């Protein structure tokens, strides 16, 4: 019996997987159990930012594993404090709550928004994806994800993404927070417009709600800046992070301003594994490597090159940095063809392809990917 058949006997079938068993990875490439090599343009869904099995990260994590694996938040640990200090430098936010994933970070953000504002309503957007736990799912737009689990957290309203007029109709004095992806990932890589973001923050001043910026997929250099918010020169009240934060090691974070932090008290939220010493060490290592190798700049440069080349052969090319989307006739078929030809890509809809490769990707890697993709159109 092969690995795929064994998986079907013991794993709950909540995922639609590609027909390949990945065994190891190195840099921008992964290898299956048959030894075949694939250029990875998915990177664990925008997660493995500094490449597979990055030696710097591995060594740092090994050192921490030999020192302290877990102790819980009943006690102070050095890696957690050092990571929070580093995040303060690169995010501009003031206080940090550590968890284990993006959806957990969103759950924390929603709780904090209600506690701070003493209001109930959330406003999200068409196309937004924020996670699959009950609170995060409540502000995720796709009906397919939501309907089997109703009723969810209420009240929640969805405004049309990038529509200033519709946003103005949905927010009011009862709004606790507006949560937004500045570049929508699961929707197919669609950036927010400047005037839309400006209007959102003007409405914040009028109604006194909080703005939660979901940087789970866009953070840590993915869009050609440290965070998507940096493209818009904005200061959110709350920011969520995960995915590339640990370059493959599970970790998430909810960041808040000092004004928000002042109203959060002991017992308002918690996590047994959040801020684990190993995960925090991995995150520090990933951030340090991104800085040392100028990977934010590489993301911008390689992203621009990738988009320019894609525009010659594909429809509706869009994105920022190394977060790129484009359209094909049959996205699922395209993904399968790419797989057979040594390329991992991901589709977000019937026509949309999403590319989120490691930030270490080179021009030669991109040229190879383009050669494969263009031959499969």
Long-range contacts (C-beta under 8 A, 24 or more apart in sequence): 3-33, 18-335, 18-336, 18-339, 18-344, 19-339, 20-339, 24-52, 24-53, 25-51, 25-52, 25-53, 26-51, 26-52, 26-53, 27-51, 27-52, 27-358, 27-360, 28-52, 28-357, 28-358, 28-360, 28-361, 28-362, 28-365, 30-344, 36-342, 37-342, 38-339, 38-342, 38-343, 38-344, 39-342, 39-343, 39-344, 39-357, 39-365, 39-368, 39-369, 39-372, 40-344, 40-357, 40-358, 41-343, 41-344, 41-345, 41-346, 41-355, 41-356, 41-357, 41-369, 42-344, 42-345, 42-346, 42-356, 42-357, 43-356, 43-357, 43-358, 44-243, 44-248, 45-217, 45-243, 45-346, 45-356, 46-185, 46-217, 46-222, 46-243, 46-244, 46-323, 46-356, 47-243, 47-244, 47-247, 47-248, 48-244, 48-247, 48-248, 48-358, 49-220, 49-221, 49-222, 49-244, 49-247, 49-286, 49-290, 49-295, 49-358, 49-359, 50-247, 50-286, 50-289, 50-290, 50-293, 50-295, 50-358, 50-359, 50-360, 51-247, 51-358, 51-360, 52-248, 52-358, 54-247, 54-286, 54-289, 56-285, 56-288, 56-289, 57-247, 57-248, 57-249, 57-282, 57-285, 57-286, 57-289, 60-281, 60-282, 60-284, 60-285, 61-249, 61-278, 61-281, 61-282, 61-285, 63-281, 64-277, 64-278, 64-281, 65-278, 67-277, 68-277, 69-276, 69-277, 69-278, 70-273, 70-276, 70-277, 70-278, 71-277, 72-272, 73-270, 73-271, 73-272, 73-274, 73-275, 77-275, 77-277, 77-280, 78-277, 79-277, 79-280, 79-281, 79-284, 80-275, 80-277, 80-280, 82-280, 82-284, 83-275, 83-280, 83-283, 83-284, 86-284, 86-287, 87-241, 87-253, 87-255, 90-226, 90-227, 90-287, 91-226, 91-227, 91-239, 91-241, 91-255, 92-235, 93-239, 93-255, 93-256, 93-257, 94-255, 94-256, 94-257, 94-258, 94-261, 95-255, 95-256, 95-257, 95-258, 95-260, 95-261, 95-264, 96-253, 96-254, 96-255, 96-256, 97-253, 97-254, 97-255, 97-256, 97-269, 97-271, 97-274, 98-251, 98-252, 98-253, 98-271, 98-274, 98-275, 98-276, 98-279, 98-280, 99-251, 99-252, 99-253, 99-254, 99-271, 99-274, 100-250, 100-251, 100-252, 100-271, 100-273, 100-274, 100-276, 100-279, 101-131, 101-242, 101-250, 101-252, 102-130, 102-131, 102-136, 102-214, 102-216, 102-217, 102-240, 102-241, 102-242, 102-243, 102-252, 103-130, 103-131, 103-132, 103-133, 103-136, 103-252, 104-131, 104-133, 104-242, 104-252, 104-271, 104-274, 105-216, 105-240, 105-241, 105-242, 105-252, 105-253, 105-254, 106-130, 106-131, 106-133, 106-135, 106-136, 106-139, 106-179, 106-212, 106-214, 106-216, 106-240, 106-254, 107-131, 107-133, 107-135, 107-136, 108-240, 108-254, 108-269, 109-177, 109-179, 109-212, 109-238, 109-240, 109-254, 110-135, 110-136, 110-138, 110-139, 110-153, 110-177, 110-179, 110-212, 111-135, 111-268, 111-269, 112-238, 112-254, 112-256, 112-260, 112-264, 112-268, 112-269, 113-176, 113-177, 113-210, 113-212, 113-237, 113-238, 114-176, 115-263, 115-264, 115-268, 116-210, 116-260, 116-263, 116-264, 117-176, 117-177, 117-208, 117-209, 117-210, 119-173, 119-174, 119-175, 119-176, 119-209, 120-155, 120-174, 120-176, 121-155, 121-156, 121-157, 121-172, 121-174, 121-175, 121-176, 122-153, 122-155, 122-156, 122-157, 122-175, 122-176, 122-177, 122-178, 122-179, 123-156, 123-157, 123-158, 123-159, 123-167, 123-170, 123-171, 123-175, 123-177, 123-178, 123-179, 123-209, 124-156, 124-157, 124-158, 124-159, 124-178, 124-179, 124-180, 125-158, 125-159, 125-160, 125-161, 125-180, 125-181, 125-184, 126-158, 126-159, 126-160, 126-161, 127-161, 127-181, 127-184, 127-186, 127-187, 127-188, 127-190, 128-158, 128-161, 128-179, 128-180, 128-181, 128-184, 128-187, 128-214, 129-181, 129-184, 129-185, 129-186, 129-187, 130-179, 130-181, 130-214, 130-216, 131-216, 139-179, 142-186, 161-187, 161-190, 161-192, 161-196, 162-190, 162-192, 162-193, 162-196, 163-196, 164-195, 164-196, 164-199, 167-196, 167-199, 167-200, 167-203, 168-199, 168-203, 171-203, 171-207, 171-209, 172-207, 173-207, 173-208, 175-207, 175-209, 176-209, 176-210, 177-209, 177-210, 177-211, 177-212, 177-237, 177-238, 178-203, 178-204, 178-209, 178-210, 178-211, 178-212, 179-212, 179-213, 179-214, 180-211, 180-212, 180-213, 180-214, 181-214, 181-217, 181-218, 181-228, 182-213, 182-215, 182-218, 182-228, 182-229, 182-231, 182-232, 183-217, 183-218, 183-223, 183-228, 183-319, 183-320, 183-323, 185-217, 185-218, 185-323, 185-348, 185-354, 185-356, 186-348, 187-348, 187-349, 188-325, 188-348, 188-349, 188-352, 188-354, 189-318, 189-319, 189-323, 189-324, 189-325, 189-348, 189-352, 189-354, 190-318, 190-325, 191-228, 191-231, 191-318, 191-319, 191-320, 192-232, 194-232, 197-232, 197-234, 201-234, 210-237, 210-238, 210-260, 211-236, 211-237, 211-238, 212-236, 212-237, 212-238, 212-239, 212-240, 213-238, 213-239, 213-240, 214-239, 214-240, 215-239, 215-240, 215-241, 216-240, 216-241, 216-242, 216-243, 216-252, 217-243, 217-323, 217-356, 218-323, 219-243, 219-244, 219-245, 220-244, 220-245, 220-286, 220-287, 220-290, 221-290, 221-295, 221-296, 221-299, 221-321, 221-359, 222-299, 222-321, 222-322, 222-323, 222-356, 222-359, 223-299, 223-303, 223-319, 223-320, 223-321, 223-322, 223-323, 224-296, 224-299, 224-300, 224-303, 224-304, 224-320, 224-321, 224-322, 225-296, 225-300, 225-321, 226-296, 228-320, 231-320, 244-286, 244-359, 245-283, 245-286, 246-279, 246-282, 246-283, 246-286, 247-282, 247-285, 247-286, 247-289, 248-282, 249-278, 249-279, 249-282, 249-283, 250-279, 251-276, 251-279, 251-280, 251-282, 251-283, 290-359, 293-360, 295-359, 295-360, 296-359, 298-359, 298-360, 298-361, 299-359, 302-361, 302-362, 302-363, 302-366, 305-363, 305-366, 306-355, 306-366, 306-370, 309-366, 309-367, 309-370, 310-370, 313-370, 313-373, 313-374, 313-377, 314-373, 314-377, 319-355, 322-355, 322-356, 322-357, 322-359, 322-361, 323-354, 323-355, 323-356, 324-354, 324-355, 324-356, 325-352, 325-353, 325-354, 325-355, 326-352, 326-353, 326-355, 327-351, 327-352, 327-353, 328-353, 328-377, 334-373, 334-376, 337-376, 338-372, 338-373, 338-376, 341-372, 341-375, 341-376, 342-372, 343-369, 343-372, 343-373, 345-373
